[in-house]
Each structure stands twice: as structure tokens, then as C-alpha cells.
């Protein structure tokens, strides 16, 4: 089977009431009325928790839609392993990397997409929401997959021309294309088809619920980390665009003036669609030079804590959080850290720029040297860290929580199904 239906846990919208601003609850309920009983299907590459932002979002969004009496379903694709090696190249090419596909890779991607399409059309949905490049072509192989929305979570602002010329025609099968920020609308996409709204985090999942600092410090101690010494962390899958080597370089520069500094790279390999991570892991491992103050977590089998506990403990107990991305669709880990009241230093790219206001609720950086100087500055100024953290949490509460994202999805679905 090319599709797997994802089992859904129940959630109650009422449990989120404290996170609703003004009349958002009423707006959501009104928007859901016309969608009651409608079958809305989301398709993506993986459902594994910790396996990427899309999975994290759908584990919350789908249950809340179902709580509103919408017949929402979530299915993941299940192609051969080398399919994801090809879509990883497409992902990188769409974000500007010179990662060209061979003709045989294109043919394989097309063939597998056609097979996936035949499975999706059997779902007989009222609306199909197709996430990212992996299942993107499905709507082009079947007119039964209508109406359909393409939800692209990555940065399309300056794609590799070869990749873009190959992929772009397939967007024509979609009624709407949802992007995370306006900057991602490149010149080719028809403006009338594009909708823009950022992702969001769920404040009630274990990873984002408050964790006592004492417990977080205990978790780190059990992993061999000294919580009484300064800690900087990056929580990210191993991906070229997350720039783990750049993080290590910045750490080494900052360590010259803060000799007891520790670095955590929490990069557990939980994604089914990231086959290149092992290669990057080997490169990163070499770059750490066996430094006892660098803690690289990659294999979940070697760690006794579940991913949610580990992420929450690392973000809670760290003094500064880094997300030194070179490209970033949004960066849910930034929002997660900000929600925990942390000072974040992040790349001046993509969706990070709508989260962090430089010098107000965090820092944006473009170079290794700049990142290192900001690490030193924040570690030496606890008051500034706390000020950034308070402002960061307020920003996430206002803009980047799941109720707002639910509203945005319901609005798009209602507009499309009215036509």
C-alpha cells in the first residue's frame, strides 16, 4: 500500500480556551459550520512525532478539526526508500541548493507519484491538502483529486532553476497554494492562487507544556551534561540548511572567552524522509573533534528519554537557544523555545524573521562570527536573556499557537468549497 492512515488522538477545542484571543473561538465555530461532515484529507510524508514540523502540526490540527464535526483524515505516503532520496534533492533544490535531478530520478519520481495518486483518489474526499514536494504531483495524475490545496512549508523565494522548471507546472492542479510568509511568493506563482499564513505550535502537547527547571536539569545531568555550567543548544534535524557545522564554529569562537561553555546538538533521527541525515551526522561528528563539551544526540535508541521530554528538557535547561538556519520555511523549534521564555539566536532567514524581532525578543544573525558574539553577549547578561524571553513568549502567544492556525485552515477550506 502506498498510503497509511494515521491514527488520531482526540482533542477538545475547549481545552484551548485560555489561548484564544478575543472572538477567535466564535470565528472558528462559525467557519466550521459549513464544513460539518465534509471529508478533508491531509497527505504528507511522515507522521512520526519529532520527525518534522508538518507531523507535529497535523497531530494537533486533525483532532481539532474532528472535534468540530469535520470528517478530517490524515494519510502518509509509503513509497520505496529511494523515493525520499529524490524528494530530498527536490526539497534542497527548491530552497536554492544546486542539487539537480537526473532524468532517471525524474522518471522514478513521476512514476511513484502516479501510483500514489491512484491511492489518494480512492479516498473520495471533499478537499485534499497535499503537504510539501513528496506527494505534490499526485493531484496532476488524477482529476478526481479535486479540489486540492498545496501546502508548501519550505522557502521558495529563490529556487534552483532546474528544479523549479521541473516542479512548477504541477502547481496548476491546485486551487490554492499556501506558503508561510509573503517573501516565499516568487514571480512564477499566480497571486490569486496564493494564501499566506505561518505554522503554529500546540501549547498543550508534552513538548510545549511547562517543565520544572529542576527536572530539566536532572535530565541533562543523566545525559552527562553539567547544568551548572553555561549551555547553548540547537534542536534540529541534521540537514544542510540547519547549518550544524556553523553552530559548532560559533560555539568554538564563543568558547575562547567562555571556556566552560557546553553545546547540545539535539538532532535525533526521527524523520522517514531525511535519508541524507546519516551523511551529515558523520560530517558533524568529525567536526566536534571529540570535544567533551559538545553533546550530539542522533540515535533515539541510545537515549532513554522520549523525544518530547528530551526537547522540553534541553530547551528549558539551556541558557541560550540557537537556530542558525541558512534557509527556513518557519522553524517551529524557534517558536517552541520562545514559548518557553528563552532567548533565541537564529538565522536571519525565511519564517524565522516573522518570529524574531532583532534586538527586541531575540537576535537574528547571518554569520558565524555574529552568532558567536551574540552567544557571549547573552551569556554575560542574564537580565537581557530574561527580557528577551518574556517578550518572546508574548509574541508566540499572540501569533503562533494552534487555534489561530486552525482558523486559517478552516477559512481556506470554506472559501474553496464555496466555489
PETA-V599792 format. One record per residue. N is the residue number from 0. RES is the residue in one small letter. SS is DSSP state (H for helix, E for strand, L for the rest). BURIAL is b if it has 9 or more other C-alpha atoms within 8 Angstrom, else e. Layout:
n->N res->RES ss->SS burial->BURIAL
n->N res->RES ss->SS burial->BURIAL
This chain:
n->0 res->x ss->L burial->e
n->1 res->x ss->L burial->b
n->2 res->x ss->E burial->b
n->3 res->x ss->E burial->b
n->4 res->x ss->E burial->e
n->5 res->x ss->L burial->b
n->6 res->x ss->L burial->e
n->7 res->x ss->L burial->e
n->8 res->x ss->L burial->e
n->9 res->x ss->L burial->e
n->10 res->x ss->L burial->b
n->11 res->x ss->L burial->e
n->12 res->x ss->H burial->b
n->13 res->x ss->H burial->e
n->14 res->x ss->H burial->e
n->15 res->x ss->H burial->b
n->16 res->x ss->H burial->e
n->17 res->x ss->H burial->e
n->18 res->x ss->H burial->e
n->19 res->x ss->L burial->b
n->20 res->x ss->L burial->e
n->21 res->x ss->L burial->e
n->22 res->x ss->L burial->e
n->23 res->x ss->H burial->b
n->24 res->x ss->H burial->b
n->25 res->x ss->H burial->e
n->26 res->x ss->H burial->b
n->27 res->x ss->H burial->b
n->28 res->x ss->H burial->b
n->29 res->x ss->H burial->e
n->30 res->x ss->H burial->b
n->31 res->x ss->H burial->b
n->32 res->x ss->H burial->e
n->33 res->x ss->L burial->e
n->34 res->x ss->L burial->b
n->35 res->x ss->L burial->b
n->36 res->x ss->L burial->e
n->37 res->x ss->L burial->b
n->38 res->x ss->E burial->b
n->39 res->x ss->E burial->b
n->40 res->x ss->E burial->b
n->41 res->x ss->E burial->b
n->42 res->x ss->E burial->b
n->43 res->x ss->E burial->b
n->44 res->x ss->L burial->b
n->45 res->x ss->L burial->b
n->46 res->x ss->L burial->b
n->47 res->x ss->L burial->b
n->48 res->x ss->L burial->b
n->49 res->x ss->L burial->b
n->50 res->x ss->L burial->b
n->51 res->x ss->L burial->b
n->52 res->x ss->H burial->b
n->53 res->x ss->H burial->b
n->54 res->x ss->H burial->b
n->55 res->x ss->H burial->b
n->56 res->x ss->H burial->b
n->57 res->x ss->H burial->b
n->58 res->x ss->H burial->b
n->59 res->x ss->H burial->b
n->60 res->x ss->H burial->b
n->61 res->x ss->H burial->b
n->62 res->x ss->H burial->b
n->63 res->x ss->H burial->b
n->64 res->x ss->H burial->b
n->65 res->x ss->H burial->b
n->66 res->x ss->H burial->b
n->67 res->x ss->L burial->b
n->68 res->x ss->L burial->b
n->69 res->x ss->L burial->b
n->70 res->x ss->E burial->b
n->71 res->x ss->E burial->b
n->72 res->x ss->E burial->b
n->73 res->x ss->E burial->b
n->74 res->x ss->E burial->b
n->75 res->x ss->E burial->b
n->76 res->x ss->E burial->b
n->77 res->x ss->L burial->b
n->78 res->x ss->L burial->b
n->79 res->x ss->L burial->e
n->80 res->x ss->H burial->e
n->81 res->x ss->H burial->e
n->82 res->x ss->H burial->b
n->83 res->x ss->H burial->b
n->84 res->x ss->H burial->b
n->85 res->x ss->H burial->b
n->86 res->x ss->H burial->b
n->87 res->x ss->H burial->b
n->88 res->x ss->H burial->b
n->89 res->x ss->H burial->b
n->90 res->x ss->H burial->b
n->91 res->x ss->H burial->b
n->92 res->x ss->H burial->b
n->93 res->x ss->H burial->b
n->94 res->x ss->L burial->b
n->95 res->x ss->L burial->b
n->96 res->x ss->L burial->b
n->97 res->x ss->L burial->e
n->98 res->x ss->L burial->b
n->99 res->x ss->L burial->b
n->100 res->x ss->L burial->b
n->101 res->x ss->L burial->e
n->102 res->x ss->H burial->e
n->103 res->x ss->H burial->e
n->104 res->x ss->H burial->b
n->105 res->x ss->H burial->b
n->106 res->x ss->H burial->e
n->107 res->x ss->H burial->b
n->108 res->x ss->H burial->b
n->109 res->x ss->H burial->b
n->110 res->x ss->H burial->e
n->111 res->x ss->H burial->b
n->112 res->x ss->H burial->b
n->113 res->x ss->H burial->b
n->114 res->x ss->H burial->b
n->115 res->x ss->H burial->b
n->116 res->x ss->H burial->b
n->117 res->x ss->H burial->b
n->118 res->x ss->H burial->b
n->119 res->x ss->H burial->b
n->120 res->x ss->H burial->b
n->121 res->x ss->L burial->e
n->122 res->x ss->L burial->e
n->123 res->x ss->L burial->e
n->124 res->x ss->L burial->b
n->125 res->x ss->L burial->b
n->126 res->x ss->E burial->b
n->127 res->x ss->E burial->b
n->128 res->x ss->E burial->b
n->129 res->x ss->E burial->b
n->130 res->x ss->E burial->b
n->131 res->x ss->L burial->b
n->132 res->x ss->L burial->b
n->133 res->x ss->L burial->b
n->134 res->x ss->L burial->b
n->135 res->x ss->H burial->b
n->136 res->x ss->H burial->b
n->137 res->x ss->H burial->b
n->138 res->x ss->H burial->b
n->139 res->x ss->H burial->e
n->140 res->x ss->L burial->b
n->141 res->x ss->L burial->b
n->142 res->x ss->L burial->e
n->143 res->x ss->L burial->e
n->144 res->x ss->L burial->b
n->145 res->x ss->L burial->b
n->146 res->x ss->L burial->b
n->147 res->x ss->E burial->b
n->148 res->x ss->E burial->b
n->149 res->x ss->E burial->b
n->150 res->x ss->E burial->b
n->151 res->x ss->L burial->b
n->152 res->x ss->L burial->b
n->153 res->x ss->L burial->b
n->154 res->x ss->L burial->b
n->155 res->x ss->L burial->b
n->156 res->x ss->L burial->b
n->157 res->x ss->L burial->b
n->158 res->x ss->L burial->b
n->159 res->x ss->L burial->b
n->160 res->x ss->H burial->e
n->161 res->x ss->H burial->e
n->162 res->x ss->H burial->b
n->163 res->x ss->H burial->b
n->164 res->x ss->H burial->e
n->165 res->x ss->H burial->e
n->166 res->x ss->H burial->e
n->167 res->x ss->H burial->e
n->168 res->x ss->H burial->e
n->169 res->x ss->H burial->b
n->170 res->x ss->H burial->b
n->171 res->x ss->H burial->e
n->172 res->x ss->H burial->e
n->173 res->x ss->L burial->b
n->174 res->x ss->L burial->b
n->175 res->x ss->E burial->b
n->176 res->x ss->E burial->b
n->177 res->x ss->E burial->b
n->178 res->x ss->E burial->b
n->179 res->x ss->L burial->b
n->180 res->x ss->L burial->b
n->181 res->x ss->H burial->e
n->182 res->x ss->H burial->e
n->183 res->x ss->H burial->b
n->184 res->x ss->L burial->b
n->185 res->x ss->L burial->b
n->186 res->x ss->L burial->e
n->187 res->x ss->L burial->e
n->188 res->x ss->L burial->e
n->189 res->x ss->L burial->e
n->190 res->x ss->H burial->e
n->191 res->x ss->H burial->e
n->192 res->x ss->H burial->b
n->193 res->x ss->E burial->b
n->194 res->x ss->E burial->e
n->195 res->x ss->E burial->b
n->196 res->x ss->L burial->b
n->197 res->x ss->L burial->b
n->198 res->x ss->L burial->b
n->199 res->x ss->L burial->b
n->200 res->x ss->E burial->b
n->201 res->x ss->L burial->b
n->202 res->x ss->L burial->e
n->203 res->x ss->L burial->e
n->204 res->x ss->L burial->e
n->205 res->x ss->H burial->e
n->206 res->x ss->H burial->e
n->207 res->x ss->H burial->b
n->208 res->x ss->L burial->e
n->209 res->x ss->L burial->e
n->210 res->x ss->L burial->b
n->211 res->x ss->L burial->e
n->212 res->x ss->H burial->b
n->213 res->x ss->H burial->e
n->214 res->x ss->H burial->b
n->215 res->x ss->H burial->b
n->216 res->x ss->H burial->b
n->217 res->x ss->H burial->e
n->218 res->x ss->H burial->b
n->219 res->x ss->H burial->b
n->220 res->x ss->H burial->b
n->221 res->x ss->H burial->e
n->222 res->x ss->L burial->e
n->223 res->x ss->L burial->e
n->224 res->x ss->L burial->b
n->225 res->x ss->L burial->e
n->226 res->x ss->L burial->b
n->227 res->x ss->L burial->e
n->228 res->x ss->L burial->e
n->229 res->x ss->L burial->b
n->230 res->x ss->E burial->b
n->231 res->x ss->E burial->b
n->232 res->x ss->E burial->b
n->233 res->x ss->E burial->b
n->234 res->x ss->E burial->b
n->235 res->x ss->L burial->b
n->236 res->x ss->L burial->b
n->237 res->x ss->L burial->b
n->238 res->x ss->L burial->b
n->239 res->x ss->H burial->e
n->240 res->x ss->H burial->e
n->241 res->x ss->H burial->b
n->242 res->x ss->L burial->b
n->243 res->x ss->H burial->b
n->244 res->x ss->H burial->e
n->245 res->x ss->H burial->b
n->246 res->x ss->H burial->b
n->247 res->x ss->H burial->b
n->248 res->x ss->H burial->b
n->249 res->x ss->H burial->b
n->250 res->x ss->H burial->b
n->251 res->x ss->H burial->e
n->252 res->x ss->H burial->b
n->253 res->x ss->H burial->b
n->254 res->x ss->H burial->b
n->255 res->x ss->L burial->e
n->256 res->x ss->L burial->e
n->257 res->x ss->L burial->e
n->258 res->x ss->L burial->e
n->259 res->x ss->L burial->e
n->260 res->x ss->L burial->b
n->261 res->x ss->E burial->b
n->262 res->x ss->E burial->b
n->263 res->x ss->E burial->b
n->264 res->x ss->E burial->b
n->265 res->x ss->E burial->b
n->266 res->x ss->L burial->b
n->267 res->x ss->L burial->b
n->268 res->x ss->L burial->b
n->269 res->x ss->L burial->b
n->270 res->x ss->L burial->b
n->271 res->x ss->L burial->b
n->272 res->x ss->L burial->b
n->273 res->x ss->L burial->b
n->274 res->x ss->L burial->b
n->275 res->x ss->L burial->b
n->276 res->x ss->H burial->b
n->277 res->x ss->H burial->e
n->278 res->x ss->H burial->e
n->279 res->x ss->H burial->b
n->280 res->x ss->H burial->b
n->281 res->x ss->H burial->e
n->282 res->x ss->H burial->e
n->283 res->x ss->H burial->b
n->284 res->x ss->H burial->b
n->285 res->x ss->H burial->e
n->286 res->x ss->H burial->e
n->287 res->x ss->L burial->b
n->288 res->x ss->L burial->e
n->289 res->x ss->L burial->e
n->290 res->x ss->L burial->e
n->291 res->x ss->L burial->e
n->292 res->x ss->L burial->e
n->293 res->x ss->E burial->b
n->294 res->x ss->E burial->b
n->295 res->x ss->E burial->b
n->296 res->x ss->E burial->b
n->297 res->x ss->L burial->b
n->298 res->x ss->L burial->e
n->299 res->x ss->H burial->b
n->300 res->x ss->H burial->e
n->301 res->x ss->H burial->e
n->302 res->x ss->L burial->e
n->303 res->x ss->L burial->e
n->304 res->x ss->L burial->e
n->305 res->x ss->L burial->e
n->306 res->x ss->H burial->b
n->307 res->x ss->H burial->b
n->308 res->x ss->H burial->b
n->309 res->x ss->H burial->b
n->310 res->x ss->H burial->b
n->311 res->x ss->H burial->b
n->312 res->x ss->H burial->b
n->313 res->x ss->H burial->b
n->314 res->x ss->H burial->b
n->315 res->x ss->H burial->b
n->316 res->x ss->H burial->b
n->317 res->x ss->L burial->b
n->318 res->x ss->L burial->b
n->319 res->x ss->E burial->b
n->320 res->x ss->E burial->b
n->321 res->x ss->E burial->b
n->322 res->x ss->E burial->b
n->323 res->x ss->L burial->b
n->324 res->x ss->L burial->b
n->325 res->x ss->L burial->b
n->326 res->x ss->L burial->b
n->327 res->x ss->L burial->b
n->328 res->x ss->L burial->b
n->329 res->x ss->L burial->b
n->330 res->x ss->L burial->b
n->331 res->x ss->H burial->b
n->332 res->x ss->H burial->b
n->333 res->x ss->H burial->b
n->334 res->x ss->H burial->b
n->335 res->x ss->H burial->b
n->336 res->x ss->H burial->b
n->337 res->x ss->H burial->b
n->338 res->x ss->H burial->b
n->339 res->x ss->L burial->b
n->340 res->x ss->L burial->b
n->341 res->x ss->L burial->b
n->342 res->x ss->L burial->b
n->343 res->x ss->E burial->b
n->344 res->x ss->E burial->b
n->345 res->x ss->E burial->b
n->346 res->x ss->E burial->b
n->347 res->x ss->L burial->b
n->348 res->x ss->L burial->b
n->349 res->x ss->L burial->b
n->350 res->x ss->L burial->b
n->351 res->x ss->H burial->b
n->352 res->x ss->H burial->b
n->353 res->x ss->H burial->e
n->354 res->x ss->H burial->b
n->355 res->x ss->L burial->b
n->356 res->x ss->L burial->b
n->357 res->x ss->E burial->e
n->358 res->x ss->L burial->e
n->359 res->x ss->L burial->b
n->360 res->x ss->L burial->b
n->361 res->x ss->E burial->b
n->362 res->x ss->E burial->b
n->363 res->x ss->E burial->b
n->364 res->x ss->E burial->b
n->365 res->x ss->L burial->e
n->366 res->x ss->L burial->e
n->367 res->x ss->H burial->b
n->368 res->x ss->H burial->e
n->369 res->x ss->H burial->b
n->370 res->x ss->H burial->b
n->371 res->x ss->H burial->b
n->372 res->x ss->H burial->b
n->373 res->x ss->H burial->b
n->374 res->x ss->H burial->b
n->375 res->x ss->H burial->b
n->376 res->x ss->H burial->e
n->377 res->x ss->H burial->b
n->378 res->x ss->H burial->b
n->379 res->x ss->L burial->e
n->380 res->x ss->L burial->e
n->381 res->x ss->H burial->e
n->382 res->x ss->H burial->e
n->383 res->x ss->H burial->e
n->384 res->x ss->H burial->b
n->385 res->x ss->H burial->b
n->386 res->x ss->H burial->b
n->387 res->x ss->H burial->b
n->388 res->x ss->H burial->b
n->389 res->x ss->H burial->b
n->390 res->x ss->H burial->b
n->391 res->x ss->H burial->b
n->392 res->x ss->H burial->b
n->393 res->x ss->H burial->b
n->394 res->x ss->H burial->b
n->395 res->x ss->H burial->b
n->396 res->x ss->H burial->b
n->397 res->x ss->H burial->e
n->398 res->x ss->H burial->e
n->399 res->x ss->L burial->b
n->400 res->x ss->E burial->b
n->401 res->x ss->H burial->b
n->402 res->x ss->H burial->b
n->403 res->x ss->H burial->b
n->404 res->x ss->H burial->b
n->405 res->x ss->H burial->b
n->406 res->x ss->H burial->b
n->407 res->x ss->H burial->b
n->408 res->x ss->H burial->e
n->409 res->x ss->H burial->b
n->410 res->x ss->H burial->b
n->411 res->x ss->H burial->e
n->412 res->x ss->H burial->b
n->413 res->x ss->H burial->b
n->414 res->x ss->H burial->e
n->415 res->x ss->H burial->b
n->416 res->x ss->H burial->b
n->417 res->x ss->H burial->e
n->418 res->x ss->L burial->e
